[in-house]
């Protein structure tokens, strides 16, 4: 990232500090995080880097290298207003840090990311966590990683307007090289799960973009909350879909209605799949792990209805390739990426086959990334 430091010196005439945060891929456990459920993400090699140096008191100048845009704002949470653009993630983090009692200093920021935006690889959490670390470092302040993850989630919920769970920010903070995380999104307890050396994580980007602050994502969350309210009338201990069972859903199916029933069924069965996948990974049963990935995708496609033609096509193309243990969409849906668990020796053949099949069907090639599980956010030295 020496080039980013050089660009910073050219633009601002200062020597910056650099902070990075990774994107993430979710192996299994989709749309369960905001339902107090279980997820199994891993940080990836793609990341966002924020360069920062002190500037005018209570004033931030933020430039995006990717978009070649500059935004300026005062560090005054009472006057902060959402703009509906990328800078909301930066300003939102600044706002919630100050609301939490952190005294921030002004500064100049230069941001560069190779996490594809809208791809389901958590570009938003990467910029939030990297920005949070940069603002804290620039101000001589510190926060525990868990508190930083919570505040970054709050920024996306309250300032950006996307009602996401905590998985993405948590993974950006706590990811560890060579490992996935089994995260309990209620207690925020987690376990590190070593990933087998003989299998590669291959991410296929459909090129179809989504916006999680849009209506469909928030609508799914609202449908889950409706299900909880219905079920809690009969079982007061139900605080989230984490607390219910398939038997409960069947018993109250008519009261839930078809759509809410299917949304709830996805979450309940997906939580079970995450725990089953954990057991499969611990005994190195990648075939079983892959089978569960396939079940997860079908549930997301038919019950939760967050897939799309391009994602389904990528999963179907993967199923016909040698050396593929499993494939599924990853991220919020409505576009973005699939995650594929592939034998290491078959990766290049897989890439060529998927690229050719996808381009033949859609007229455009997918972007394909091969990534090891990476470490979480840090300052670059």
C-alpha positions, 0 to 999 in steps of 0.5 A, spaced: 500 500 500 506 504 499 502 507 492 496 509 497 501 513 502 504 516 496 498 518 493 496 521 500 502 525 500 501 528 493 494 530 495 495 532 502 502 534 503 502 529 509 505 522 511 499 518 513 498 512 517 494 506 514 489 502 516 485 496 513 479 492 514 477 485 510 471 484 506 468 477 508 465 471 505 459 467 508 460 460 508 453 458 510 448 462 515 445 467 511 440 472 513 440 469 520 445 474 524 439 479 525 435 473 527 440 472 533 442 466 529 448 462 527 453 464 521 460 461 519 463 467 515 471 468 514 475 474 512 478 474 505 484 477 502 480 483 499 480 489 503 479 497 504 485 501 506 484 508 509 490 513 509 489 518 515 493 524 517 491 530 522 487 536 519 483 542 521 480 541 528 473 538 527 473 537 520 474 531 515 476 531 508 475 524 505 477 522 498 475 516 494 481 513 490 476 508 487 470 513 485 475 519 484 470 523 489 471 528 495 467 529 500 468 534 506 464 535 513 464 537 520 465 533 526 458 535 529 453 529 529 447 534 530 448 537 523 450 530 520 445 528 514 445 522 510 447 524 503 445 517 500 452 515 497 458 512 499 461 517 504 455 515 509 459 509 511 464 514 513 460 520 516 456 515 519 462 511 523 464 518 525 457 520 528 456 514 532 463 514 535 462 521 537 455 519 540 459 514 544 463 519 547 469 518 543 472 525 542 475 525 534 480 530 531 479 532 524 483 529 519 484 528 511 482 521 509 484 517 502 480 511 501 482 505 497 478 498 496 478 492 492 472 489 495 467 489 489 461 494 491 454 491 492 457 484 491 455 481 497 462 481 500 461 486 505 464 492 502 460 496 507 463 493 513 470 493 510 470 501 509 466 502 516 471 498 520 477 501 517 474 508 517 473 507 525 480 504 526 483 510 522 479 515 526 480 512 533 488 512 531 488 519 528 485 521 535 489 517 540 483 514 542 482 506 543 476 501 543 475 494 544 474 490 538 467 488 539 465 495 541 468 497 534 464 492 531 457 494 534 458 501 533 460 500 525 453 496 525 449 501 528 452 506 523 449 502 518 443 501 521 441 508 523 445 513 519 446 509 512 439 506 513 440 498 512 438 494 518 444 489 517 446 484 523 453 484 526 456 479 522 460 483 517 463 488 522 464 482 527 468 478 521 472 484 519 474 485 526 475 478 528 477 474 522 483 470 523 488 467 517 486 460 515 480 460 519 472 461 519 468 463 525 462 460 528 459 466 531 453 466 535 449 472 533 446 473 540 451 472 545 457 474 540 461 468 542 465 465 537 469 459 535 475 459 530 474 453 525 480 451 521 479 450 514 482 444 510 488 446 506 486 441 500 480 446 499 480 453 496 475 458 497 473 460 490 468 467 489 464 468 483 461 475 482 455 475 478 456 482 476 449 484 478 449 489 484 444 490 489 443 495 495 442 493 502 439 500 504 433 498 499 427 496 500 427 488 499 433 487 504 429 491 510 422 487 508 425 481 509 427 483 516 420 486 517 417 479 515 421 475 520 419 480 525 412 479 524 413 472 524 416 473 531 410 477 534 405 471 531 409 466 535 410 470 541 403 470 542 403 463 543 410 462 546 412 468 550 419 465 550 420 467 543 424 473 542 427 472 535 427 466 530 433 463 534 428 461 539 423 457 535 422 450 531 419 447 525 414 444 529 412 451 532 412 454 525 407 448 522 403 449 528 401 456 527 402 456 519 395 459 517 396 464 522 403 466 519 401 466 512 405 463 506 410 468 505 412 469 513 412 462 514 417 461 508 421 466 511 421 463 518 422 456 515 429 459 512 431 462 518 430 456 522 433 451 517 439 455 516 441 455 523 440 448 523 445 447 517 450 452 520 451 447 526 451 441 522 456 444 517 460 446 523 460 438 525 462 436 518 468 441 518 470 439 524 471 431 522 473 434 515 467 431 511 467 436 505 462 432 502 457 433 507 459 440 508 458 441 500 451 438 501 449 443 506 451 449 502 446 446 496 441 446 501 442 453 504 442 456 496 435 452 495 432 455 501 435 462 500 432 461 492 425 458 494 423 460 501 427 467 502 427 469 495 433 473 495 437 469 489 436 471 482 437 468 475 445 469 475 446 467 482 442 460 480 446 459 474 453 460 477 451 455 482 448 450 477 454 451 473 458 449 479 454 443 480 457 440 473 464 441 475 469 436 478 472 437 484 466 442 487 464 440 494 459 445 494 456 452 492 451 457 494 450 464 494 453 469 499 451 475 502 444 479 502 442 477 495 439 480 489 445 479 486 453 479 488 457 473 489 457 465 490 462 462 494 464 455 492 468 450 496 473 447 490 479 441 491 485 445 490 488 441 484 481 443 480 481 450 481 484 453 474 479 448 471 473 450 475 475 458 473 475 456 466 469 452 466 465 457 470 467 463 466 466 460 459 459 457 461 457 464 464 459 468 459 455 463 454 449 464 458 449 471 459 454 475 454 459 477 460 464 473 464 464 473 471 469 476 476 472 470 479 477 470 486 480 465 489 482 467 496 484 464 503 481 466 509 485 472 512 486 476 518 482 481 521 483 489 521 489 492 523 494 498 522 499 497 516 506 498 518 
